[in-house]
Amino acid sequence: MSFDVYDDYEQGERVQQWLRKNGVSILVGIVLGLVLIFGWQQWKSHRAGHEQAAAGEYSALQLAVAQNKTTEIDVRTENLLKDYSDTAWSVFAASERAQRNLLAGQLDKVGGDLEWAKAHAKDETLKSLVDLRIAQLKFAQGKAEEAIATVDAMQGKSFAAIAQELRGDALVKLGRHDDARKAYQAAIAAMGDSAPQRGVVQTKLDDLAVAGKQGA
């Protein structure tokens, strides 16, 4: 019994000595661990709030576009690019402004937004979207071959239908009707049966068939 008590006492002494030597470092480690955990939770909370705010700004931008409020569109687009450049919403905003300017024929305003969007696109889908806009710009500038090269370099299939339709349009410009036909067929194959653009692409395909008969 006395040996048991002595062993317990000796062990207790050794534990206390070890704690005296290492207690501070243990305490520091615990504190740092708690700080890291708390900081990580805070960062996640901040990030979620940041993303939510960006989504809200983008939603307001879409509403302004629908209502054709030019000034508000410009302000909200700039807000997204300035304050939320680390989110996908800013890339959407930049690429959509480029698209609006492209449709308006203001080609000199398109390049800057596309370069910004390309620099800030972080995932494959966003990069493909920006590449598609760049291909559309090339086509609008009369650079059909460059448009095709940009489409062919796109990664993934997120925008396959639109990309193949654009490819077909560029091939028609180059007089490569057989290749254009294949591109339009690929575009239709990538669309759903109820896709609004399906009828447009089918018309382009039919026009190629008519042109082929007339040229025969």
MARBA-3410 file (N, C-alpha, C, O; in Angstrom, 1 decimal):
216
0.8,-1.2,0.0,0.0,0.0,0.0,0.9,1.2,0.0,0.6,2.2,-0.7 ~ 1.9,1.2,0.9,2.8,2.4,0.9,3.5,2.7,-0.4,3.7,3.8,-0.8 ~ 3.8,1.6,-1.1,4.5,1.7,-2.4,3.6,2.4,-3.4,4.0,3.2,-4.2 ~ 2.3,2.0,-3.3,1.3,2.6,-4.2,1.1,4.1,-4.0,1.1,4.9,-4.9 ~ 1.1,4.4,-2.7,1.0,5.8,-2.3,2.2,6.6,-2.8,2.1,7.7,-3.3
3.4,6.0,-2.6,4.6,6.6,-3.0,4.7,6.8,-4.5,5.1,7.9,-5.0 ~ 4.2,5.8,-5.2,4.2,5.9,-6.7,3.2,7.0,-7.2,3.6,7.7,-8.1 ~ 2.1,7.1,-6.5,1.1,8.1,-6.9,1.7,9.5,-6.6,1.6,10.4,-7.4 ~ 2.4,9.6,-5.5,3.0,10.9,-5.1,4.1,11.2,-6.1,4.2,12.4,-6.5 ~ 4.9,10.3,-6.4,6.0,10.5,-7.3,5.5,10.9,-8.7,6.1,11.8,-9.4
4.5,10.2,-9.1,3.9,10.5,-10.4,3.3,11.9,-10.4,3.4,12.7,-11.4 ~ 2.7,12.3,-9.3,2.1,13.6,-9.2,3.2,14.7,-9.3,3.0,15.7,-10.0 ~ 4.3,14.4,-8.6,5.4,15.4,-8.7,5.9,15.5,-10.1,6.2,16.6,-10.5 ~ 6.1,14.4,-10.7,6.6,14.5,-12.1,5.6,15.2,-13.0,6.1,16.0,-13.9 ~ 4.3,15.0,-12.9,3.4,15.7,-13.7,3.4,17.2,-13.4,3.4,18.0,-14.3
3.6,17.6,-12.1,3.7,19.0,-11.8,5.0,19.6,-12.4,4.9,20.8,-12.8 ~ 6.1,18.9,-12.3,7.3,19.4,-12.9,7.2,19.6,-14.4,7.6,20.6,-14.9 ~ 6.5,18.6,-15.0,6.4,18.7,-16.5,5.5,19.9,-16.8,5.8,20.6,-17.8 ~ 4.4,20.1,-16.1,3.5,21.2,-16.3,4.2,22.6,-16.1,4.0,23.5,-16.8 ~ 5.1,22.6,-15.0,5.9,23.8,-14.8,6.8,24.2,-16.0,7.0,25.3,-16.3
7.3,23.1,-16.6,8.2,23.3,-17.7,7.5,23.6,-19.0,7.9,24.4,-19.9 ~ 6.3,23.0,-19.2,5.6,23.0,-20.5,4.3,23.7,-20.4,3.6,23.9,-21.4 ~ 3.8,24.1,-19.2,2.5,24.7,-19.1,2.2,25.9,-19.9,1.2,26.1,-20.5 ~ 3.2,26.8,-20.0,3.1,28.0,-20.7,2.8,27.7,-22.2,2.0,28.3,-22.9 ~ 3.7,26.8,-22.8,3.6,26.5,-24.2,2.2,25.8,-24.5,1.6,26.1,-25.5
1.8,25.0,-23.6,0.5,24.3,-23.7,-0.6,25.4,-23.8,-1.5,25.4,-24.6 ~ -0.6,26.3,-22.8,-1.6,27.4,-22.7,-1.6,28.2,-24.0,-2.6,28.6,-24.5 ~ -0.4,28.6,-24.4,-0.3,29.4,-25.7,-0.9,28.6,-26.8,-1.6,29.2,-27.7 ~ -0.6,27.3,-26.9,-1.2,26.5,-28.0,-2.7,26.4,-28.0,-3.3,26.5,-29.0 ~ -3.2,26.3,-26.8,-4.7,26.3,-26.6,-5.3,27.6,-27.1,-6.3,27.6,-27.8
-4.7,28.7,-26.6,-5.2,30.0,-26.9,-5.1,30.2,-28.4,-6.1,30.7,-29.0 ~ -4.0,29.9,-29.1,-3.8,30.0,-30.5,-4.9,29.2,-31.3,-5.4,29.6,-32.3 ~ -5.1,28.0,-30.7,-6.1,27.1,-31.4,-7.5,27.8,-31.3,-8.2,27.7,-32.3 ~ -7.8,28.3,-30.2,-9.1,29.0,-30.0,-9.2,30.2,-30.9,-10.3,30.5,-31.5 ~ -8.1,30.9,-31.0,-8.1,32.1,-31.9,-8.3,31.7,-33.3,-9.1,32.4,-34.1
-7.6,30.7,-33.7,-7.8,30.2,-35.1,-9.2,29.8,-35.4,-9.7,30.1,-36.5 ~ -9.7,29.0,-34.5,-11.1,28.5,-34.7,-12.1,29.7,-34.8,-12.9,29.7,-35.7 ~ -11.9,30.6,-33.8,-12.8,31.8,-33.8,-12.6,32.6,-35.1,-13.6,33.1,-35.7 ~ -11.4,32.8,-35.4,-11.1,33.6,-36.6,-11.6,33.0,-37.9,-12.2,33.7,-38.8 ~ -11.5,31.7,-38.0,-12.1,31.0,-39.2,-13.6,31.1,-39.2,-14.1,31.3,-40.3
-14.2,31.0,-38.1,-15.7,31.1,-38.1,-16.1,32.6,-38.4,-17.1,32.8,-39.2 ~ -15.3,33.5,-37.9,-15.6,34.9,-38.3,-15.4,35.2,-39.8,-16.2,35.9,-40.4 ~ -14.3,34.6,-40.3,-14.0,34.8,-41.7,-15.1,34.2,-42.6,-15.6,34.8,-43.6 ~ -15.6,33.0,-42.2,-16.7,32.4,-43.0,-17.9,33.2,-42.9,-18.7,33.3,-43.9 ~ -18.2,33.7,-41.7,-19.4,34.6,-41.6,-19.3,35.8,-42.4,-20.2,36.2,-43.1
-18.1,36.4,-42.4,-17.9,37.7,-43.2,-18.0,37.3,-44.7,-18.6,38.1,-45.4 ~ -17.4,36.2,-45.1,-17.4,35.8,-46.5,-18.9,35.6,-47.0,-19.2,36.0,-48.1 ~ -19.6,34.9,-46.1,-21.0,34.6,-46.5,-21.8,35.9,-46.7,-22.6,36.1,-47.6 ~ -21.6,36.9,-45.7,-22.2,38.2,-45.8,-21.8,39.0,-47.0,-22.6,39.6,-47.6 ~ -20.5,38.9,-47.4,-20.0,39.5,-48.5,-20.6,39.0,-49.8,-21.0,39.8,-50.7
-20.7,37.7,-49.9,-21.3,37.1,-51.1,-22.8,37.4,-51.2,-23.3,37.7,-52.3 ~ -23.4,37.4,-50.1,-24.9,37.8,-50.1,-25.1,39.2,-50.5,-26.0,39.5,-51.3 ~ -24.2,40.1,-50.0,-24.3,41.5,-50.4,-24.1,41.7,-51.9,-24.8,42.5,-52.6 ~ -23.1,40.9,-52.5,-22.8,41.0,-53.9,-24.0,40.5,-54.7,-24.3,41.1,-55.7 ~ -24.6,39.4,-54.2,-25.7,38.8,-54.9,-26.9,39.8,-55.0,-27.6,39.9,-56.0
-27.1,40.5,-53.8,-28.1,41.5,-53.8,-27.9,42.7,-54.7,-28.8,43.2,-55.4 ~ -26.6,43.1,-54.8,-26.2,44.2,-55.7,-26.5,43.8,-57.2,-26.9,44.5,-58.0 ~ -26.1,42.5,-57.5,-26.3,42.0,-58.8,-27.8,41.9,-59.2,-28.2,42.2,-60.3 ~ -28.6,41.5,-58.2,-30.0,41.4,-58.4,-30.6,42.7,-58.7,-31.5,42.9,-59.6 ~ -30.2,43.7,-58.0,-30.6,45.1,-58.2,-30.2,45.6,-59.6,-30.9,46.3,-60.3
-29.0,45.2,-60.0,-28.5,45.5,-61.4,-29.4,44.9,-62.4,-29.7,45.6,-63.4 ~ -29.8,43.7,-62.3,-30.6,43.0,-63.2,-32.0,43.7,-63.3,-32.6,43.9,-64.4 ~ -32.5,44.2,-62.2,-33.8,44.9,-62.2,-33.6,46.3,-62.9,-34.5,46.6,-63.7 ~ -32.5,46.9,-62.7,-32.2,48.2,-63.4,-32.1,48.0,-64.9,-32.6,48.8,-65.7 ~ -31.5,46.9,-65.3,-31.4,46.6,-66.7,-32.8,46.3,-67.3,-33.1,46.8,-68.4
-33.6,45.6,-66.6,-35.0,45.3,-67.1,-35.8,46.6,-67.3,-36.6,46.7,-68.1 ~ -35.5,47.5,-66.4,-36.3,48.8,-66.4,-35.5,49.9,-67.2,-36.0,51.0,-67.3 ~ -34.4,49.5,-67.8,-33.6,50.4,-68.7,-33.2,51.7,-68.0,-33.3,52.8,-68.5 ~ -32.8,51.6,-66.7,-32.4,52.7,-65.9,-30.9,52.9,-66.1,-30.1,52.3,-65.4 ~ -30.5,53.6,-67.1,-29.1,53.7,-67.6,-28.1,54.1,-66.5,-27.1,53.5,-66.3
-28.5,55.2,-65.7,-27.6,55.7,-64.7,-27.4,54.6,-63.6,-26.3,54.4,-63.2 ~ -28.5,54.0,-63.2,-28.4,53.0,-62.1,-27.6,51.8,-62.6,-26.9,51.2,-61.8 ~ -27.8,51.5,-63.8,-27.0,50.3,-64.4,-25.5,50.6,-64.3,-24.8,49.7,-63.8 ~ -25.1,51.8,-64.6,-23.7,52.1,-64.6,-23.2,52.1,-63.2,-22.1,51.6,-62.9 ~ -24.0,52.7,-62.2,-23.5,52.8,-60.8,-23.4,51.4,-60.2,-22.4,51.2,-59.6
-24.4,50.6,-60.4,-24.4,49.3,-59.8,-23.3,48.4,-60.4,-22.7,47.6,-59.7 ~ -23.1,48.5,-61.7,-22.0,47.8,-62.3,-20.6,48.2,-61.7,-19.8,47.3,-61.4 ~ -20.4,49.5,-61.6,-19.2,49.9,-61.0,-19.0,49.5,-59.6,-17.9,49.2,-59.1 ~ -20.1,49.5,-58.8,-20.1,49.0,-57.4,-19.6,47.6,-57.4,-18.8,47.2,-56.5 ~ -20.1,46.8,-58.2,-19.8,45.3,-58.2,-18.3,45.2,-58.6,-17.6,44.3,-58.0
-17.8,45.9,-59.6,-16.4,45.8,-60.0,-15.5,46.3,-58.9,-14.3,45.8,-58.8 ~ -15.9,47.3,-58.2,-15.0,48.0,-57.2,-15.1,47.2,-55.8,-14.0,46.9,-55.3 ~ -16.3,47.0,-55.3,-16.4,46.5,-54.0,-16.5,44.9,-53.9,-16.3,44.4,-52.8 ~ -16.8,44.3,-55.0,-17.0,42.8,-55.0,-16.3,42.1,-56.1,-16.7,41.2,-56.7 ~ -15.1,42.6,-56.3,-14.3,42.1,-57.4,-13.8,40.7,-57.2,-13.4,40.0,-58.1
-13.9,40.2,-55.9,-13.5,38.8,-55.6,-14.7,37.8,-55.7,-14.5,36.7,-55.3 ~ -15.8,38.3,-56.3,-16.9,37.4,-56.4,-17.3,37.1,-57.9,-16.9,37.9,-58.7 ~ -18.0,36.1,-58.1,-18.4,35.8,-59.5,-19.4,36.8,-60.0,-19.5,37.0,-61.2 ~ -20.1,37.5,-59.1,-21.1,38.5,-59.5,-20.5,39.6,-60.3,-21.1,40.2,-61.2 ~ -19.3,40.0,-59.9,-18.6,41.1,-60.6,-18.2,40.7,-62.0,-18.2,41.5,-62.9
-17.8,39.4,-62.2,-17.5,38.9,-63.5,-18.7,38.9,-64.4,-18.6,39.3,-65.6 ~ -19.8,38.5,-63.8,-21.1,38.6,-64.6,-21.4,40.0,-65.0,-21.8,40.3,-66.1 ~ -21.2,40.9,-64.1,-21.6,42.3,-64.3,-20.7,42.9,-65.5,-21.2,43.6,-66.3 ~ -19.4,42.6,-65.4,-18.5,43.1,-66.4,-18.7,42.5,-67.8,-18.8,43.2,-68.8 ~ -19.0,41.2,-67.8,-19.2,40.5,-69.1,-20.5,40.9,-69.7,-20.7,41.0,-70.9
-21.5,41.2,-68.8,-22.8,41.7,-69.4,-22.8,43.1,-69.9,-23.5,43.4,-70.8 ~ -22.0,43.9,-69.2,-21.8,45.3,-69.8,-21.1,45.2,-71.1,-21.5,46.0,-72.0 ~ -20.2,44.3,-71.2,-19.5,44.1,-72.5,-20.5,43.7,-73.6,-20.4,44.1,-74.7 ~ -21.4,42.8,-73.2,-22.4,42.3,-74.1,-23.3,43.4,-74.5,-23.7,43.5,-75.7 ~ -23.7,44.2,-73.6,-24.6,45.3,-74.0,-24.0,46.3,-74.9,-24.6,46.7,-75.9
-22.7,46.6,-74.7,-22.0,47.5,-75.6,-21.7,46.9,-76.9,-21.7,47.6,-78.0 ~ -21.6,45.6,-76.9,-21.4,44.9,-78.2,-22.6,44.9,-79.0,-22.6,45.2,-80.2 ~ -23.8,44.7,-78.4,-25.0,44.8,-79.1,-25.4,46.2,-79.6,-26.0,46.4,-80.6 ~ -24.9,47.2,-78.9,-25.1,48.6,-79.2,-24.1,49.1,-80.3,-24.2,50.2,-80.7 ~ -23.2,48.2,-80.7,-22.2,48.6,-81.7,-21.0,49.4,-81.1,-20.2,49.9,-81.9
-21.0,49.5,-79.8,-19.9,50.3,-79.2,-18.7,49.4,-78.9,-18.4,49.1,-77.7 ~ -18.0,48.9,-79.9,-17.0,47.9,-79.8,-15.8,48.4,-79.0,-15.1,47.6,-78.4 ~ -15.5,49.7,-79.1,-14.4,50.3,-78.4,-14.5,50.2,-76.9,-13.5,50.3,-76.1 ~ -15.7,50.0,-76.4,-16.0,49.9,-74.9,-16.0,48.5,-74.4,-16.0,48.2,-73.2 ~ -15.9,47.5,-75.3,-16.1,46.1,-75.0,-14.8,45.5,-74.4,-14.8,44.8,-73.4
-13.7,45.8,-75.1,-12.4,45.1,-74.8,-12.0,45.3,-73.3,-11.6,44.3,-72.7 ~ -12.1,46.5,-72.8,-11.7,46.7,-71.4,-12.4,45.8,-70.4,-11.8,45.3,-69.5 ~ -13.7,45.8,-70.5,-14.5,45.0,-69.6,-14.2,43.5,-69.7,-14.2,42.8,-68.7 ~ -14.0,43.0,-70.9,-13.6,41.6,-71.1,-12.3,41.3,-70.6,-12.1,40.2,-70.0 ~ -11.3,42.2,-70.7,-10.0,41.9,-70.1,-10.1,41.9,-68.6,-9.5,41.0,-67.9
-10.9,42.8,-68.0,-11.1,42.8,-66.5,-11.8,41.5,-66.1,-11.4,40.8,-65.1 ~ -12.8,41.1,-66.8,-13.5,39.8,-66.5,-12.6,38.6,-66.6,-12.7,37.7,-65.7 ~ -11.8,38.6,-67.6,-10.9,37.4,-67.8,-9.9,37.4,-66.6,-9.6,36.3,-66.2 ~ -9.4,38.5,-66.2,-8.4,38.6,-65.1,-9.0,38.1,-63.8,-8.3,37.7,-62.9 ~ -10.4,38.3,-63.6,-11.0,38.0,-62.3,-11.8,36.7,-62.3,-12.3,36.3,-61.3
-12.0,36.1,-63.5,-12.7,34.8,-63.5,-11.9,33.7,-62.8,-10.7,33.5,-63.2 ~ -12.5,33.0,-61.9,-11.7,32.1,-61.1,-12.0,30.6,-61.4,-11.2,29.7,-61.1 ~ -13.2,30.3,-62.0,-13.5,28.9,-62.3,-13.7,28.7,-63.7,-13.8,29.7,-64.5 ~ -13.8,27.4,-64.1,-13.9,27.1,-65.5,-15.2,27.7,-66.2,-15.1,28.2,-67.3 ~ -16.3,27.7,-65.5,-17.5,28.2,-66.1,-17.4,29.7,-66.4,-17.8,30.1,-67.5
-16.9,30.4,-65.5,-16.7,31.9,-65.7,-15.7,32.2,-66.8,-15.9,33.1,-67.6 ~ -14.6,31.4,-66.8,-13.6,31.6,-67.9,-14.2,31.3,-69.2,-14.0,32.0,-70.2 ~ -15.1,30.3,-69.3,-15.7,30.0,-70.6,-16.7,31.1,-71.0,-16.8,31.4,-72.2 ~ -17.4,31.6,-70.0,-18.3,32.7,-70.4,-17.5,33.9,-70.9,-18.0,34.5,-71.9 ~ -16.4,34.3,-70.3,-15.6,35.4,-70.8,-15.1,35.1,-72.2,-15.1,36.0,-73.1
-14.6,33.9,-72.4,-14.0,33.5,-73.7,-15.1,33.6,-74.8,-14.9,34.0,-75.9 ~ -16.3,33.2,-74.4,-17.5,33.3,-75.4,-17.7,34.8,-75.8,-17.9,35.1,-76.9 ~ -17.7,35.7,-74.8,-17.9,37.1,-75.1,-16.7,37.6,-76.0,-17.0,38.4,-76.8 ~ -15.5,37.1,-75.7,-14.4,37.6,-76.5,-14.6,37.1,-78.0,-14.3,37.8,-78.9 ~ -15.0,35.9,-78.1,-15.3,35.3,-79.5,-16.4,36.1,-80.2,-16.3,36.4,-81.4
-17.4,36.5,-79.4,-18.5,37.3,-80.0,-17.9,38.7,-80.5,-18.3,39.2,-81.5 ~ -17.0,39.3,-79.7,-16.4,40.5,-80.1,-15.6,40.4,-81.3,-15.6,41.2,-82.2 ~ -14.8,39.3,-81.4,-14.0,39.0,-82.6,-14.9,38.9,-83.8,-14.5,39.5,-84.9 ~ -16.0,38.2,-83.7,-16.9,38.1,-84.8,-17.4,39.4,-85.3,-17.5,39.7,-86.4 ~ -17.9,40.2,-84.3,-18.4,41.5,-84.6,-17.4,42.4,-85.2,-17.8,43.3,-86.0
-16.1,42.2,-85.0,-15.1,43.0,-85.6,-14.7,42.5,-86.9,-13.8,43.0,-87.6 ~ -15.4,41.4,-87.4,-15.1,40.9,-88.7,-13.9,39.9,-88.7,-13.4,39.5,-89.8 ~ -13.5,39.5,-87.5,-12.4,38.5,-87.4,-12.9,37.1,-87.2,-12.8,36.6,-86.1 ~ -13.5,36.6,-88.2,-14.1,35.3,-88.1,-13.2,34.1,-87.7,-13.5,33.3,-86.9 ~ -12.0,34.1,-88.3,-11.0,33.1,-87.9,-10.6,33.1,-86.5,-10.5,32.1,-85.8
-10.4,34.3,-86.0,-10.1,34.5,-84.5,-11.2,34.1,-83.6,-11.0,33.6,-82.6 ~ -12.4,34.4,-84.1,-13.6,34.0,-83.3,-13.7,32.5,-83.2,-13.9,32.0,-82.1 ~ -13.4,31.8,-84.3,-13.4,30.3,-84.3,-12.4,29.8,-83.4,-12.6,28.8,-82.6 ~ -11.2,30.4,-83.5,-10.0,29.9,-82.6,-10.4,30.1,-81.2,-10.0,29.2,-80.3 ~ -11.0,31.2,-80.8,-11.4,31.4,-79.4,-12.4,30.4,-78.9,-12.3,29.9,-77.8
-13.4,30.1,-79.8,-14.4,29.1,-79.4,-13.8,27.8,-79.2,-14.1,27.0,-78.3 ~ -12.9,27.4,-80.2,-12.3,26.1,-80.1,-11.4,25.9,-78.9,-11.2,24.8,-78.4 ~ -10.9,27.0,-78.3,-10.0,27.0,-77.2,-10.8,27.0,-75.8,-10.2,26.8,-74.8 ~ -12.1,27.1,-75.9,-12.9,27.2,-74.7,-12.9,25.8,-74.0,-12.9,24.8,-74.6 ~ -12.8,25.9,-72.7,-12.8,24.7,-71.9,-14.3,24.3,-71.4,-15.0,25.3,-71.1
-14.6,23.1,-71.3,-15.9,22.7,-70.7,-17.0,22.8,-71.8,-16.8,23.2,-72.9 ~ -18.2,22.5,-71.3,-19.4,22.5,-72.2,-20.5,23.4,-71.7,-21.7,23.2,-72.0 ~ -20.2,24.3,-70.8,-21.2,25.1,-70.2,-22.0,26.0,-71.2,-23.2,26.2,-71.0 ~ -21.4,26.4,-72.2,-22.0,27.3,-73.2,-21.9,26.7,-74.6,-21.7,27.4,-75.6 ~ -22.0,25.4,-74.7,-21.7,24.7,-75.9,-22.6,25.1,-77.1,-22.2,25.3,-78.2
-23.9,25.2,-76.7,-24.9,25.6,-77.8,-24.6,26.9,-78.4,-24.6,27.1,-79.6 ~ -24.4,27.9,-77.5,-24.1,29.3,-78.0,-22.8,29.4,-78.8,-22.7,30.0,-79.8 ~ -21.8,28.6,-78.2,-20.5,28.6,-78.8,-20.5,28.0,-80.2,-19.9,28.5,-81.2 ~ -21.3,26.9,-80.4,-21.3,26.3,-81.7,-22.1,27.1,-82.7,-21.8,27.1,-83.9 ~ -23.2,27.8,-82.2,-23.9,28.6,-83.1,-23.0,29.8,-83.6,-23.0,30.1,-84.8
-22.2,30.3,-82.7,-21.3,31.4,-83.1,-20.3,30.8,-84.1,-19.9,31.5,-85.1 ~ -19.8,29.7,-83.8,-18.8,29.0,-84.7,-19.4,28.8,-86.1,-18.8,29.1,-87.1 ~ -20.7,28.4,-86.1,-21.4,28.3,-87.4,-21.5,29.6,-88.1,-21.3,29.6,-89.4 ~ -21.8,30.6,-87.4,-21.9,32.0,-88.1,-20.6,32.4,-88.7,-20.6,32.9,-89.8 ~ -19.5,32.2,-87.9,-18.2,32.5,-88.4,-17.8,31.7,-89.6,-17.2,32.2,-90.6
-18.2,30.5,-89.6,-17.8,29.6,-90.7,-18.6,30.0,-92.0,-18.1,29.9,-93.1 ~ -19.8,30.4,-91.8,-20.6,30.9,-92.9,-19.9,32.2,-93.5,-19.9,32.3,-94.8 ~ -19.4,33.0,-92.7,-18.7,34.2,-93.2,-17.5,33.9,-94.0,-17.1,34.6,-94.9 ~ -16.9,32.7,-93.6,-15.7,32.3,-94.4,-16.1,31.4,-95.6,-15.2,31.0,-96.3 ~ -17.4,31.2,-95.8,-17.8,30.4,-96.9,-17.6,28.9,-96.7,-17.7,28.2,-97.7
-17.4,28.5,-95.5,-17.2,27.1,-95.3,-18.6,26.5,-94.8,-18.8,26.2,-93.6 ~ -19.5,26.3,-95.7,-20.8,25.9,-95.4,-21.0,24.5,-94.9,-21.8,24.3,-94.0 ~ -20.2,23.6,-95.3,-20.3,22.2,-94.8,-19.9,22.2,-93.3,-20.6,21.6,-92.5 ~ -18.9,22.9,-93.0,-18.4,23.0,-91.6,-19.4,23.8,-90.7,-19.7,23.4,-89.6 ~ -20.0,24.8,-91.3,-21.0,25.6,-90.6,-22.2,24.7,-90.3,-22.8,24.8,-89.2
-22.6,23.9,-91.3,-23.8,23.0,-91.1,-23.5,22.1,-89.9,-24.4,21.9,-89.0 ~ -22.3,21.5,-89.8,-22.0,20.7,-88.7,-22.0,21.4,-87.3,-22.5,20.9,-86.3 ~ -21.6,22.7,-87.4,-21.6,23.5,-86.1,-23.0,23.8,-85.7,-23.3,23.7,-84.5 ~ -23.9,24.1,-86.6,-25.3,24.4,-86.3,-25.9,23.1,-85.7,-26.7,23.2,-84.8 ~ -25.6,22.0,-86.3,-26.2,20.7,-85.9,-25.7,20.4,-84.4,-26.5,19.9,-83.6
-24.4,20.7,-84.2,-23.9,20.5,-82.8,-24.6,21.4,-81.8,-24.8,21.1,-80.7 ~ -24.9,22.7,-82.3,-25.5,23.6,-81.4,-26.9,23.1,-81.0,-27.3,23.2,-79.9 ~ -27.7,22.6,-82.0,-29.0,22.1,-81.8,-29.0,20.9,-80.8,-29.8,20.8,-80.0 ~ -28.0,20.0,-81.1,-27.8,18.8,-80.2,-27.5,19.2,-78.8,-27.9,18.5,-77.9 ~ -26.9,20.3,-78.6,-26.5,20.8,-77.2,-27.7,21.5,-76.5,-27.6,21.8,-75.3
-28.8,21.8,-77.2,-29.9,22.5,-76.7,-31.0,21.6,-76.2,-31.1,20.4,-76.6 ~ -31.8,22.1,-75.3,-33.0,21.4,-74.9,-34.0,21.5,-76.0,-34.0,22.4,-76.8 ~ -35.0,20.6,-75.9,-36.1,20.7,-76.9,-36.9,22.0,-76.9,-37.4,22.5,-77.9 ~ -36.9,22.6,-75.7,-37.7,23.8,-75.6,-36.9,25.1,-75.6,-37.4,26.2,-75.2 ~ -35.6,25.0,-75.9,-34.7,26.2,-75.9,-35.2,27.2,-76.9,-35.5,26.9,-78.1
-35.3,28.5,-76.5,-35.9,29.5,-77.4,-35.0,29.7,-78.6,-35.6,30.1,-79.7 ~ -33.7,29.5,-78.5,-32.8,29.7,-79.6,-32.8,28.6,-80.6,-32.3,28.7,-81.7 ~ -33.5,27.5,-80.3,-33.5,26.3,-81.2,-34.0,26.6,-82.6,-33.5,26.2,-83.6 ~ -35.1,27.3,-82.6,-35.8,27.7,-83.9,-34.9,28.6,-84.7,-34.9,28.5,-85.9 ~ -34.2,29.5,-84.1,-33.3,30.4,-84.8,-32.1,29.6,-85.5,-31.8,29.8,-86.7
-31.5,28.7,-84.7,-30.4,27.9,-85.3,-30.9,27.0,-86.4,-30.3,26.8,-87.4 ~ -32.1,26.4,-86.2,-32.7,25.6,-87.2,-33.0,26.4,-88.5,-32.7,25.8,-89.6 ~ -33.4,27.6,-88.4,-33.6,28.5,-89.6,-32.2,28.7,-90.3,-32.2,28.6,-91.5 ~ -31.2,28.9,-89.5,-29.9,29.1,-90.1,-29.4,27.8,-90.9,-28.9,27.9,-92.0 ~ -29.7,26.7,-90.3,-29.4,25.4,-90.9,-30.2,25.2,-92.2,-29.7,24.8,-93.2
-31.5,25.6,-92.1,-32.3,25.5,-93.3,-31.9,26.4,-94.4,-31.9,26.0,-95.6 ~ -31.4,27.6,-94.1,-31.0,28.5,-95.1,-29.7,28.0,-95.8,-29.5,28.2,-97.0 ~ -28.9,27.3,-95.0,-27.7,26.7,-95.6,-28.1,25.6,-96.7,-27.5,25.5,-97.7 ~ -29.1,24.9,-96.3,-29.6,23.8,-97.3,-30.2,24.5,-98.5,-29.9,24.0,-99.6 ~ -30.9,25.6,-98.4,-31.4,26.2,-99.6,-30.3,26.8,-100.4,-30.4,26.7,-101.6
-29.3,27.4,-99.7,-28.2,28.0,-100.5,-27.4,26.9,-101.2,-26.9,27.1,-102.3 ~ -27.3,25.7,-100.6,-26.6,24.6,-101.2,-27.4,24.2,-102.5,-26.7,23.8,-103.5 ~ -28.7,24.1,-102.4,-29.5,23.7,-103.6,-29.4,24.7,-104.7,-29.3,24.4,-105.9 ~ -29.4,26.0,-104.3,-29.3,27.0,-105.3,-27.9,27.1,-106.0,-27.8,27.4,-107.2 ~ -26.9,26.7,-105.2,-25.6,26.7,-105.8,-25.2,25.5,-106.6,-24.2,25.4,-107.3
-26.1,24.5,-106.4,-25.8,23.2,-107.1,-26.1,23.3,-108.6,-25.9,22.4,-109.4
END
